[in-house]
Amino acid sequence: MAKFALFYVGEPPSGSPEQEAKAHQEWMAWAQQLGEAALNLGMPFGAPTRINTDGSSQAQPKEFSGMSIVQADDMDAAVEIAKGCPYVQFAPVDVVQIYEMGG
């Protein structure tokens, strides 16, 4: 099986405590449905700082709010997993294959 990163684009909308509880329940149901395909579903991101080639650094706008790692037979199967993610209801998800480094 190959590994894939699901990058969550943008910030999830905040809502009432009831809406957030519902979103959490949907997320947990999706995670449970994935079973062993779910390798790490919860990696939220903070705002990035870019290190430039001259050694300087600068804050960057936050493009991705987080990511998950899943395993699937191929990209098509990983895309199907991403389509079932509750995050897709309000923002895009980028699916990227992760390659193992030799060594």
Secondary structure, 3 states (H helix, E strand, C coil): CEEEEEEEECCCCCCCHHHHHHHHHHHHHHHHHHHHHEEEEEEECCCCEEECCCCCEEECCCCEEEEEEEEECCHHHHHHHHHCCHHHHCCCEEEEEECCCCC
